[in-house]
Structures are given as C-alpha cells and as structure tokens.
Amino acid sequence: MSPSVIVWVLSLLAAVVVALTRVRLGREQDDGTTAVSRAILNVHTAVGTAAVVVWAVFLVFAPRTLLGGDLVGLLGLGLWWVTAGAGIGLLLRWLPSRGKHTSAVVEDDWAEGPGLSMLAHLGLLLGVLVFTWAFATGTV
C-alpha cells in the first residue's frame, strides 16, 4: 500500500474520530452537566472540522496550485495538531479525581471504560504524526 493511500485512509479515520467524539461526548447527563469540558469538546469539533476540510483540499488539489500548496498543507497540519491535543485533553477525564466533592466517572455506554476513546485519540495522534512525516518528506 502506497504512503499516499495510507494518508487518505488515516484522513478518513480522523474525520470519523472528530464526528463520533462530538456525538459520544456532546450529550448532557441527567443532571444537565457534561462528562467533559464543553470548551475542549468545542475546540475538538470546530478545529477538527476545519482540519478535515483544509487537509482534504490540500490532498485533492495539485501541489503547485494555490489550494494544494505548502501553506494549505501547513495550515491543515496545524489544525490537526490542535485537534489531537484537544483529543488528548478529552482523555484526561478518565484520570482519577481526588477530593471530597468529586464524583466517580461513569462508565462509557459504547464501550467499557476509556478503551474506545483511547483508541480513537491515540490513533488520531499517530495519524497526525504520519501526516506530518508524509508532508515533510513530500509524500503528499
């Protein structure tokens, strides 16, 4: 499998991570609160959506055109790094809390514990590393 095909597949998977994270974590709990920081989730969703669009435009257009040029690729990479950072920030909700006013984190209803979130966001981080490598080496 060629590196550019791998980049395309990872790009599609990254888009799925952005969308499903919003669906999974964007719901309010019974008491009107959310399980994660609304600000981090909004950054993950907004910047992630922008990353998907900008990176796809970069991949689709020819390298020597305005939309396929290095500046668009760098912008896309920057957006992906912010998205990955926000995703890692969302994973922090699984760290144990201390204090007398904290409550235990409830189990995830799509999977037991943090497994699916860890797979998605560590996979996103790995994907962004691959995107960076592919861009730096001129593969894409």
CYANA upper distance limits for C-alpha pairs under 8 A (distance plus 0.5 A):
  1 MET  CA      5 VAL  CA      7.08
  1 MET  CA      6 ILE  CA      7.52
  2 SER  CA      6 ILE  CA      7.02
  3 PRO  CA      7 VAL  CA      6.73
  3 PRO  CA    134 ALA  CA      7.99
  3 PRO  CA    139 THR  CA      7.31
  4 SER  CA      8 TRP  CA      6.78
  4 SER  CA    134 ALA  CA      8.37
  4 SER  CA    139 THR  CA      6.96
  4 SER  CA    140 VAL  CA      6.61
  5 VAL  CA      9 VAL  CA      6.69
  6 ILE  CA     10 LEU  CA      6.55
  7 VAL  CA     11 SER  CA      6.46
  7 VAL  CA    127 GLY  CA      8.40
  7 VAL  CA    130 VAL  CA      7.73
  7 VAL  CA    131 PHE  CA      6.93
  7 VAL  CA    134 ALA  CA      8.13
  8 TRP  CA     12 LEU  CA      6.83
  9 VAL  CA     13 LEU  CA      6.79
 10 LEU  CA     14 ALA  CA      6.49
 10 LEU  CA    127 GLY  CA      6.36
 11 SER  CA     15 ALA  CA      6.78
 11 SER  CA     52 VAL  CA      7.88
 11 SER  CA     56 ALA  CA      8.38
 11 SER  CA    127 GLY  CA      8.12
 12 LEU  CA     16 VAL  CA      6.91
 13 LEU  CA     17 VAL  CA      6.80
 14 ALA  CA     18 VAL  CA      6.85
 14 ALA  CA     52 VAL  CA      8.30
 14 ALA  CA    124 LEU  CA      6.35
 14 ALA  CA    127 GLY  CA      7.90
 15 ALA  CA     19 ALA  CA      6.81
 15 ALA  CA     48 GLY  CA      8.10
 15 ALA  CA     49 THR  CA      8.06
 15 ALA  CA     52 VAL  CA      6.52
 16 VAL  CA     20 LEU  CA      6.42
 17 VAL  CA     21 THR  CA      6.33
 17 VAL  CA    120 ALA  CA      6.58
 17 VAL  CA    121 HIS  CA      7.96
 17 VAL  CA    124 LEU  CA      7.94
 18 VAL  CA     22 ARG  CA      7.12
 18 VAL  CA     44 HIS  CA      7.50
 18 VAL  CA     45 THR  CA      6.53
 18 VAL  CA     48 GLY  CA      6.34
 18 VAL  CA     49 THR  CA      7.55
 19 ALA  CA     23 VAL  CA      7.00
 19 ALA  CA     45 THR  CA      7.81
 20 LEU  CA     24 ARG  CA      6.41
 21 THR  CA     25 LEU  CA      6.31
 21 THR  CA     26 GLY  CA      8.12
 21 THR  CA     45 THR  CA      8.41
 22 ARG  CA     26 GLY  CA      5.60
 22 ARG  CA     41 LEU  CA      7.53
 22 ARG  CA     45 THR  CA      6.92
 23 VAL  CA     27 ARG  CA      7.67
 25 LEU  CA     34 THR  CA      8.12
 25 LEU  CA     35 ALA  CA      7.47
 25 LEU  CA     36 VAL  CA      7.43
 25 LEU  CA     41 LEU  CA      8.17
 26 GLY  CA     34 THR  CA      7.81
 26 GLY  CA     38 ARG  CA      8.33
 26 GLY  CA     41 LEU  CA      7.92
 27 ARG  CA     34 THR  CA      7.22
 28 GLU  CA     32 GLY  CA      5.95
 28 GLU  CA     33 THR  CA      5.97
 28 GLU  CA     34 THR  CA      5.36
 28 GLU  CA     35 ALA  CA      8.13
 29 GLN  CA     33 THR  CA      5.90
 29 GLN  CA     34 THR  CA      6.21
 29 GLN  CA     35 ALA  CA      7.78
 34 THR  CA     38 ARG  CA      7.68
 35 ALA  CA     93 ARG  CA      8.17
 35 ALA  CA    105 VAL  CA      8.32
 36 VAL  CA     40 ILE  CA      8.27
 36 VAL  CA     41 LEU  CA      7.72
 36 VAL  CA     90 LEU  CA      7.10
 36 VAL  CA     93 ARG  CA      6.92
 37 SER  CA     41 LEU  CA      6.75
 37 SER  CA     90 LEU  CA      8.04
 38 ARG  CA     42 ASN  CA      6.53
 39 ALA  CA     43 VAL  CA      6.71
 40 ILE  CA     44 HIS  CA      6.56
 40 ILE  CA     86 ALA  CA      6.38
 40 ILE  CA     89 GLY  CA      7.61
 40 ILE  CA     90 LEU  CA      7.40
 41 LEU  CA     45 THR  CA      6.62
 41 LEU  CA     86 ALA  CA      7.86
 41 LEU  CA     90 LEU  CA      7.75
 42 ASN  CA     46 ALA  CA      6.41
 43 VAL  CA     47 VAL  CA      6.08
 43 VAL  CA     48 GLY  CA      8.06
 43 VAL  CA     83 THR  CA      7.79
 43 VAL  CA     86 ALA  CA      7.27
 44 HIS  CA     48 GLY  CA      5.91
 44 HIS  CA     82 VAL  CA      8.25
 44 HIS  CA     83 THR  CA      5.62
 44 HIS  CA     84 ALA  CA      8.34
 44 HIS  CA     86 ALA  CA      5.86
 44 HIS  CA     87 GLY  CA      6.95
 45 THR  CA     49 THR  CA      6.42
 45 THR  CA     83 THR  CA      8.38
 46 ALA  CA     50 ALA  CA      6.80
 47 VAL  CA     51 ALA  CA      6.49
 47 VAL  CA     79 LEU  CA      6.51
 47 VAL  CA     80 TRP  CA      8.21
 47 VAL  CA     82 VAL  CA      7.58
 47 VAL  CA     83 THR  CA      6.48
 48 GLY  CA     52 VAL  CA      6.68
 48 GLY  CA     79 LEU  CA      7.36
 48 GLY  CA     80 TRP  CA      7.13
 48 GLY  CA     83 THR  CA      5.73
 49 THR  CA     53 VAL  CA      6.87
 50 ALA  CA     54 VAL  CA      6.49
 50 ALA  CA     76 GLY  CA      8.47
 50 ALA  CA     79 LEU  CA      7.54
 51 ALA  CA     55 TRP  CA      6.20
 51 ALA  CA     76 GLY  CA      5.78
 51 ALA  CA     77 LEU  CA      7.98
 51 ALA  CA     79 LEU  CA      5.47
 51 ALA  CA     80 TRP  CA      6.00
 51 ALA  CA     83 THR  CA      8.28
 52 VAL  CA     56 ALA  CA      6.45
 52 VAL  CA     76 GLY  CA      8.28
 53 VAL  CA     57 VAL  CA      6.68
 54 VAL  CA     58 PHE  CA      6.69
 54 VAL  CA     72 VAL  CA      7.35
 54 VAL  CA     73 GLY  CA      8.17
 54 VAL  CA     75 LEU  CA      7.87
 54 VAL  CA     76 GLY  CA      5.75
 55 TRP  CA     59 LEU  CA      6.68
 55 TRP  CA     72 VAL  CA      8.09
 55 TRP  CA     73 GLY  CA      6.99
 55 TRP  CA     76 GLY  CA      5.28
 55 TRP  CA     77 LEU  CA      7.86
 56 ALA  CA     60 VAL  CA      6.55
 57 VAL  CA     61 PHE  CA      6.63
 57 VAL  CA     67 LEU  CA      7.05
 57 VAL  CA     68 GLY  CA      7.28
 58 PHE  CA     62 ALA  CA      8.45
 58 PHE  CA     63 PRO  CA      8.36
 58 PHE  CA     67 LEU  CA      6.61
 58 PHE  CA     68 GLY  CA      4.97
 58 PHE  CA     69 GLY  CA      7.51
 58 PHE  CA     72 VAL  CA      6.48
 58 PHE  CA     73 GLY  CA      6.13
 58 PHE  CA     76 GLY  CA      8.15
 59 LEU  CA     68 GLY  CA      7.29
 59 LEU  CA    140 VAL  CA      7.37
 60 VAL  CA     68 GLY  CA      7.69
 61 PHE  CA     65 THR  CA      7.36
 61 PHE  CA     67 LEU  CA      6.58
 61 PHE  CA     68 GLY  CA      5.09
 62 ALA  CA     67 LEU  CA      8.28
 62 ALA  CA     68 GLY  CA      5.70
 62 ALA  CA     69 GLY  CA      8.16
 63 PRO  CA     68 GLY  CA      5.13
 63 PRO  CA     69 GLY  CA      5.63
 63 PRO  CA     70 ASP  CA      8.01
 64 ARG  CA     68 GLY  CA      6.87
 64 ARG  CA     69 GLY  CA      6.22
 65 THR  CA     69 GLY  CA      6.21
 66 LEU  CA     72 VAL  CA      8.47
 67 LEU  CA     72 VAL  CA      6.79
 68 GLY  CA     72 VAL  CA      6.84
 68 GLY  CA     73 GLY  CA      7.66
 69 GLY  CA     73 GLY  CA      7.00
 70 ASP  CA     74 LEU  CA      6.51
 71 LEU  CA     75 LEU  CA      6.57
 72 VAL  CA     76 GLY  CA      6.61
 73 GLY  CA     77 LEU  CA      6.63
 73 GLY  CA    135 PHE  CA      7.93
 74 LEU  CA     78 GLY  CA      6.58
 75 LEU  CA     79 LEU  CA      6.72
 76 GLY  CA     80 TRP  CA      6.69
 77 LEU  CA     81 TRP  CA      6.70
 77 LEU  CA    128 VAL  CA      7.92
 77 LEU  CA    131 PHE  CA      7.73
 77 LEU  CA    132 THR  CA      7.26
 78 GLY  CA     82 VAL  CA      6.87
 79 LEU  CA     83 THR  CA      6.69
 80 TRP  CA     84 ALA  CA      6.57
 80 TRP  CA    128 VAL  CA      6.83
 81 TRP  CA     85 GLY  CA      6.61
 81 TRP  CA    125 LEU  CA      8.39
 81 TRP  CA    128 VAL  CA      7.17
 82 VAL  CA     86 ALA  CA      6.69
 83 THR  CA     87 GLY  CA      6.63
 84 ALA  CA     88 ILE  CA      6.73
 84 ALA  CA    121 HIS  CA      7.32
 84 ALA  CA    124 LEU  CA      6.70
 84 ALA  CA    125 LEU  CA      5.99
 84 ALA  CA    128 VAL  CA      7.96
 85 GLY  CA     89 GLY  CA      6.66
 86 ALA  CA     90 LEU  CA      6.72
 87 GLY  CA     91 LEU  CA      6.96
 87 GLY  CA    121 HIS  CA      6.06
 88 ILE  CA     92 LEU  CA      7.22
 88 ILE  CA    121 HIS  CA      6.84
 88 ILE  CA    122 LEU  CA      8.05
 89 GLY  CA     93 ARG  CA      8.22
 91 LEU  CA     95 LEU  CA      8.34
 91 LEU  CA    114 PRO  CA      8.32
 91 LEU  CA    117 SER  CA      7.42
 91 LEU  CA    118 MET  CA      7.29
 91 LEU  CA    121 HIS  CA      8.25
 93 ARG  CA    105 VAL  CA      8.29
 94 TRP  CA    105 VAL  CA      7.49
 94 TRP  CA    114 PRO  CA      7.14
 96 PRO  CA    104 ALA  CA      8.42
 97 SER  CA    102 THR  CA      6.89
 97 SER  CA    103 SER  CA      8.14
 97 SER  CA    104 ALA  CA      7.91
 98 ARG  CA    102 THR  CA      7.00
107 GLU  CA    111 ALA  CA      8.46
107 GLU  CA    112 GLU  CA      6.71
107 GLU  CA    113 GLY  CA      5.81
108 ASP  CA    112 GLU  CA      6.25
108 ASP  CA    113 GLY  CA      5.94
108 ASP  CA    114 PRO  CA      7.49
110 TRP  CA    116 LEU  CA      8.47
111 ALA  CA    115 GLY  CA      7.42
111 ALA  CA    116 LEU  CA      6.82
114 PRO  CA    118 MET  CA      6.44
115 GLY  CA    119 LEU  CA      6.60
116 LEU  CA    120 ALA  CA      6.60
117 SER  CA    121 HIS  CA      6.56
118 MET  CA    122 LEU  CA      6.18
118 MET  CA    123 GLY  CA      8.36
119 LEU  CA    123 GLY  CA      6.18
120 ALA  CA    124 LEU  CA      6.55
121 HIS  CA    125 LEU  CA      6.66
122 LEU  CA    126 LEU  CA      6.72
123 GLY  CA    127 GLY  CA      6.55
124 LEU  CA    128 VAL  CA      6.65
125 LEU  CA    129 LEU  CA      6.81
126 LEU  CA    130 VAL  CA      6.83
127 GLY  CA    131 PHE  CA      6.63
128 VAL  CA    132 THR  CA      6.57
129 LEU  CA    133 TRP  CA      6.68
130 VAL  CA    134 ALA  CA      6.49
131 PHE  CA    135 PHE  CA      6.55
132 THR  CA    136 ALA  CA      6.49
133 TRP  CA    137 THR  CA      6.56
134 ALA  CA    138 GLY  CA      6.51
134 ALA  CA    139 THR  CA      5.31
134 ALA  CA    140 VAL  CA      6.29
135 PHE  CA    139 THR  CA      6.60
135 PHE  CA    140 VAL  CA      6.11
